[in-house]
Amino acid sequence: QKEVEQNSGPLSVPEGAIASLNCTYSDRGSQSFFWYRQYSGKSPELIMSIYSNGDKEDGRFTAQLNKASQYVSLLIRDSQPSDSATYLCAVPRNSGNTPLVFGKGTRLSVIA
Amino acid sequence: GAVVSQHPSWVICKSGTSVKIECRSLDFQATTMFWYRQFPKQSLMLMATSNEGSKATYEQGVEKDKFLINHASLTLSTLTVTSAHPEDSSFYICSARPTGGRNGYTFGSGTRLTVV
């Protein structure tokens, strides 16, 4: 059974700081990784996807993947109060069109 | 981008009644739809996978006779909660993965079900 682990938080950072969210996964063969943001009472929205080792940047967001360590992280630069949400790390269960396996999510609170 | 439209967004029903939740893919064909349930302060848990034109695959512990899934077309999948009980109150979310590469999964807006 594929597993995804996240620290549930809450993680509190001051406005303008860098928020660092971490995730580990159990299946060394996993190939694709997703970060979703979920506001309270809403459904998840895709923030970043990453497939290769290294960093991938998109605006204030950077995803980092280290397959050897089975570790994927999300950095949020210049954190804003609107970034306060739960961040979910997810990995497809198998290859192809299979469901995502989610971590428990990390709750981020950006303090103004 | 790919959109999955989910209705209703919220519903309150009495114990013992049935509720149907619909998910439509608006600009792509969803041969497969994933149905999740999320209880407060918990993550998304997969309930079942529906495939167009065939029976759904249910996760262990999910009652297939209670949670009826129909995927009659390439753009519509429905989840019916039958004989609902208060413990079925939850946030139900559908998801699909548009074909054509390693795209992210698209989620419906979710349905908040409250059984009283």
Chai-1 contact restraints between the chains, C-beta under 6 A:
chainA,res_idxA,chainB,res_idxB,connection_type,confidence,min_distance_angstrom,max_distance_angstrom,comment,restraint_id
A,S32,B,R102,contact,1.0,0.0,6.0,A-B,restraint_1
A,F34,B,G104,contact,1.0,0.0,6.0,A-B,restraint_2
A,S43,B,I93,contact,1.0,0.0,6.0,A-B,restraint_3
A,S43,B,F107,contact,1.0,0.0,6.0,A-B,restraint_4
A,S43,B,S109,contact,1.0,0.0,6.0,A-B,restraint_5
A,S43,B,G110,contact,1.0,0.0,6.0,A-B,restraint_6
A,P44,B,F107,contact,1.0,0.0,6.0,A-B,restraint_7
A,L46,B,G104,contact,1.0,0.0,6.0,A-B,restraint_8
A,S49,B,G104,contact,1.0,0.0,6.0,A-B,restraint_9
A,N97,B,T32,contact,1.0,0.0,6.0,A-B,restraint_10
A,N97,B,R97,contact,1.0,0.0,6.0,A-B,restraint_11
A,P99,B,F34,contact,1.0,0.0,6.0,A-B,restraint_12
A,P99,B,L46,contact,1.0,0.0,6.0,A-B,restraint_13
A,L100,B,Y105,contact,1.0,0.0,6.0,A-B,restraint_14
A,F102,B,S43,contact,1.0,0.0,6.0,A-B,restraint_15
A,F102,B,L44,contact,1.0,0.0,6.0,A-B,restraint_16
A,K104,B,S43,contact,1.0,0.0,6.0,A-B,restraint_17
A,G105,B,S43,contact,1.0,0.0,6.0,A-B,restraint_18
